[in-house]
Amino acid sequence: MIAVTGATGQLGRLVVTGLLEAGVPAGEVVAVVRDPQKASDLADRGVQVRQADYSDPAALQAALRDADRVLLISGSEVGRRVAQHGNVLRAAQSAGVELLVYTSAPRADDTSLPLAPEHLATERLLGDSGIPAVVLRNNWYLENYDQAIGQAAATGEVIGSAGNGRIAAASRADFAAGAVAVLTVDQPQPGVLELGGDSAFTLAELASVVAEQSGRKVTYRDLSAEEHARALAAHGVPEDVAGFVAAIDRSIGQGALDTGSSALSTLIGRPTTTLANHVRDVLAR
Ligand SMILES: NC(=O)c1ccc[n+]([C@@H]2O[C@H](COP(=O)([O-])OP(=O)(O)OC[C@H]3O[C@@H](n4cnc5c(N)ncnc54)[C@H](OP(=O)(O)O)[C@@H]3O)[C@@H](O)[C@H]2O)c1
């Protein structure tokens, strides 16, 4: 039995459907969700949908009772995730799972990325649990830039404060395929995988690609972190979120997402989605 948590999230859905496409029988896939209504399409396909919130240890124990392999997709409630992930790990431990796969952050143990501490703490809990584990340190989703791509095509400008920092982003579908590969391999190799796109890019290169694909002039305007946060706030982004986005760009400028490696394309047996193809698809919508 393969259980996927966060199965109604964007990554989780891609993993569940990827498992079915890889030939795993639907009855051997458990979708752990907090709202089963959102997973009715998965239930219709024969997937076992089980309700459990990351904050509910008893529900998690029941949901994972017969799981052999578990994908723990990191939650989205920042600040509460270490305790929540700990609940999932304890439930997996009680079930005696043979493999736990966790979606972590790039270089979680050596980075200034603001989101990394919760991931590192989870990785440590996982190490302490003794469960055989594969940590997928997923780089940025290309989809994180969809709004910026649309705005750049409309305004002729990408703004940010990441300097020349390179971003080894790949699509959610690429990362989902990586998770499927690890969950379905005969003999999983416990360890940490730094996963990202084959070709890292700067925000100036993102602007160039939008220019090529849209046929209009697009430039990158690099701001200080303070200017960046102010510019976002002026466009209606809540102040705390604006500061957070600027802090992330600052880390990117320090190389936090420059994790160049072909580990993901090797794992999935094909190149990762290119920035050019992704931008083309976003602009075609
Ligand atoms: N690499 C990146 O660029 C990047 C970017 C953003 C996030 N992330 C991380 O990667 C994860 C997966 O990405 P995504 O795009 O799939 O995010 P997403 O669409 O927001 O999905 C998050 C999933 O976590 C579930 N969840 C959140 N809190 C929960 C709780 N208390 N109990 C049970 N389930 C809970 C959500 O349930 P519902 O379906 O009920 O909402 C959802 O299924 C995110 O949660 C975040 O940790 C990575």
The ligand as an SDF file (V2000), in Angstrom:
LIG
                    3D

 48 52  0  0  0  0  0  0  0  0999 V2000
    9.0890   23.8810   -4.0790 N   0  0  0  0  0  0  0  0  0  0  0  0
    8.2980   24.9450   -4.1000 C   0  0  0  0  0  0  0  0  0  0  0  0
    8.4590   25.8790   -4.9320 O   0  0  0  0  0  0  0  0  0  0  0  0
    7.1450   25.0330   -3.1710 C   0  0  0  0  0  0  0  0  0  0  0  0
    6.2490   26.0880   -3.3110 C   0  0  0  0  0  0  0  0  0  0  0  0
    5.1540   26.1230   -2.4610 C   0  0  0  0  0  0  0  0  0  0  0  0
    4.9990   25.1490   -1.4760 C   0  0  0  0  0  0  0  0  0  0  0  0
    5.9020   24.1430   -1.3730 N   0  0  0  0  0  0  0  0  0  0  0  0
    5.7710   23.0740   -0.3520 C   0  0  0  0  0  0  0  0  0  0  0  0
    5.3920   21.8770   -1.0530 O   0  0  0  0  0  0  0  0  0  0  0  0
    4.1150   21.4200   -0.5760 C   0  0  0  0  0  0  0  0  0  0  0  0
    3.3180   20.8640   -1.7490 C   0  0  0  0  0  0  0  0  0  0  0  0
    3.1860   21.8780   -2.7450 O   0  0  0  0  0  0  0  0  0  0  0  0
    1.7790   22.1150   -3.4370 P   0  0  0  0  0  0  0  0  0  0  0  0
    2.0370   23.0040   -4.5750 O   0  0  0  0  0  0  0  0  0  0  0  0
    1.0930   20.8370   -3.6500 O   0  0  0  0  0  0  0  0  0  0  0  0
    1.0080   22.9280   -2.2910 O   0  0  0  0  0  0  0  0  0  0  0  0
   -0.5650   22.9870   -2.0490 P   0  0  0  0  0  0  0  0  0  0  0  0
   -1.2950   22.8600   -3.3400 O   0  0  0  0  0  0  0  0  0  0  0  0
   -0.8070   24.1870   -1.2050 O   0  0  0  0  0  0  0  0  0  0  0  0
   -0.8660   21.6680   -1.2080 O   0  0  0  0  0  0  0  0  0  0  0  0
   -0.6050   21.5680    0.1510 C   0  0  0  0  0  0  0  0  0  0  0  0
   -1.2810   20.3060    0.6470 C   0  0  0  0  0  0  0  0  0  0  0  0
   -1.0420   20.1730    2.0420 O   0  0  0  0  0  0  0  0  0  0  0  0
   -2.2960   19.8700    2.6440 C   0  0  0  0  0  0  0  0  0  0  0  0
   -2.3200   20.3340    4.0230 N   0  0  0  0  0  0  0  0  0  0  0  0
   -1.9650   21.5430    4.4970 C   0  0  0  0  0  0  0  0  0  0  0  0
   -2.1650   21.5950    5.8220 N   0  0  0  0  0  0  0  0  0  0  0  0
   -2.6860   20.3830    6.1850 C   0  0  0  0  0  0  0  0  0  0  0  0
   -3.1160   19.8200    7.3910 C   0  0  0  0  0  0  0  0  0  0  0  0
   -3.0900   20.5320    8.5460 N   0  0  0  0  0  0  0  0  0  0  0  0
   -3.5540   18.5570    7.4000 N   0  0  0  0  0  0  0  0  0  0  0  0
   -3.5990   17.8230    6.2670 C   0  0  0  0  0  0  0  0  0  0  0  0
   -3.2080   18.3050    5.0630 N   0  0  0  0  0  0  0  0  0  0  0  0
   -2.7640   19.5590    5.0350 C   0  0  0  0  0  0  0  0  0  0  0  0
   -3.3220   20.6280    1.8170 C   0  0  0  0  0  0  0  0  0  0  0  0
   -4.6180   20.1160    2.0330 O   0  0  0  0  0  0  0  0  0  0  0  0
   -5.9070   20.7450    1.2710 P   0  0  0  0  0  0  0  0  0  0  0  0
   -5.8820   20.1200   -0.1150 O   0  0  0  0  0  0  0  0  0  0  0  0
   -7.0410   20.2940    2.0920 O   0  0  0  0  0  0  0  0  0  0  0  0
   -5.7080   22.2220    1.2270 O   0  0  0  0  0  0  0  0  0  0  0  0
   -2.8000   20.3340    0.4360 C   0  0  0  0  0  0  0  0  0  0  0  0
   -3.2420   19.0840   -0.0010 O   0  0  0  0  0  0  0  0  0  0  0  0
    3.4940   22.6560    0.0880 C   0  0  0  0  0  0  0  0  0  0  0  0
    2.5550   22.2760    1.0600 O   0  0  0  0  0  0  0  0  0  0  0  0
    4.7050   23.3410    0.6700 C   0  0  0  0  0  0  0  0  0  0  0  0
    5.1090   22.7210    1.8900 O   0  0  0  0  0  0  0  0  0  0  0  0
    6.9520   24.0600   -2.2020 C   0  0  0  0  0  0  0  0  0  0  0  0
  1  2  1  0
  2  3  2  0
  2  4  1  0
  4  5  1  0
  4 48  2  0
  5  6  2  0
  6  7  1  0
  7  8  2  0
  8  9  1  0
  8 48  1  0
  9 10  1  0
  9 46  1  0
 10 11  1  0
 11 12  1  0
 11 44  1  0
 12 13  1  0
 13 14  1  0
 14 15  2  0
 14 16  1  0
 14 17  1  0
 17 18  1  0
 18 19  2  0
 18 20  1  0
 18 21  1  0
 21 22  1  0
 22 23  1  0
 23 24  1  0
 23 42  1  0
 24 25  1  0
 25 26  1  0
 25 36  1  0
 26 27  1  0
 26 35  1  0
 27 28  2  0
 28 29  1  0
 29 30  1  0
 29 35  2  0
 30 31  1  0
 30 32  2  0
 32 33  1  0
 33 34  2  0
 34 35  1  0
 36 37  1  0
 36 42  1  0
 37 38  1  0
 38 39  2  0
 38 40  1  0
 38 41  1  0
 42 43  1  0
 44 45  1  0
 44 46  1  0
 46 47  1  0
M  CHG  2   8   1  16  -1
M  END
$$$$
